[in-house]
Amino acid sequence: MADYIFRYKLDGKKEPVYQDPLLEMIRAQMENILNIIIPLEGQREVKIDGFKLLRDRRTVYKIFPQEQETPNFFEEHPL
């Protein structure tokens, strides 16, 4: 069995959205992933714009900075 390493280049250094390094790492990774995939629930495309941490299920964190809109993959890739 072979192991493979998947690497992709992140966009250059941007102004962090969150000062907490853990939150910013998660947010940046999700932003980059959502720029290359279309999340699904069953066969339905879903728009993901935030996340919660298991340690604090009440707080919602935005993935995309305010000046950048969420990728509009619904119109570009119909099912």
Contacts in CASP RR format, 6 or more apart in sequence:
PFRMAT RR
TARGET T0000
AUTHOR 0000-0000-0000
METHOD contacts of the structure
MODEL  1
MADYIFRYKLDGKKEPVYQDPLLEMIRAQMENILNIIIPLEGQREVKIDG
FKLLRDRRTVYKIFPQEQETPNFFEEHPL
8 32 0 8 1.000
8 36 0 8 1.000
10 28 0 8 1.000
10 32 0 8 1.000
11 32 0 8 1.000
14 28 0 8 1.000
14 65 0 8 1.000
15 65 0 8 1.000
16 24 0 8 1.000
17 24 0 8 1.000
17 27 0 8 1.000
17 62 0 8 1.000
17 65 0 8 1.000
18 24 0 8 1.000
18 27 0 8 1.000
18 61 0 8 1.000
23 53 0 8 1.000
23 61 0 8 1.000
26 51 0 8 1.000
26 53 0 8 1.000
26 61 0 8 1.000
27 51 0 8 1.000
27 61 0 8 1.000
27 62 0 8 1.000
27 63 0 8 1.000
30 48 0 8 1.000
30 50 0 8 1.000
30 51 0 8 1.000
30 63 0 8 1.000
31 63 0 8 1.000
31 64 0 8 1.000
34 48 0 8 1.000
34 63 0 8 1.000
34 70 0 8 1.000
34 71 0 8 1.000
35 71 0 8 1.000
38 45 0 8 1.000
38 73 0 8 1.000
38 77 0 8 1.000
39 45 0 8 1.000
39 46 0 8 1.000
39 48 0 8 1.000
40 46 0 8 1.000
43 79 0 8 1.000
44 79 0 8 1.000
45 73 0 8 1.000
45 74 0 8 1.000
45 77 0 8 1.000
45 79 0 8 1.000
47 70 0 8 1.000
47 74 0 8 1.000
48 63 0 8 1.000
48 70 0 8 1.000
49 62 0 8 1.000
49 63 0 8 1.000
49 64 0 8 1.000
49 70 0 8 1.000
50 60 0 8 1.000
50 61 0 8 1.000
50 62 0 8 1.000
50 63 0 8 1.000
51 60 0 8 1.000
51 61 0 8 1.000
51 63 0 8 1.000
52 58 0 8 1.000
52 59 0 8 1.000
52 60 0 8 1.000
52 61 0 8 1.000
53 59 0 8 1.000
53 61 0 8 1.000
63 70 0 8 1.000
64 70 0 8 1.000
END
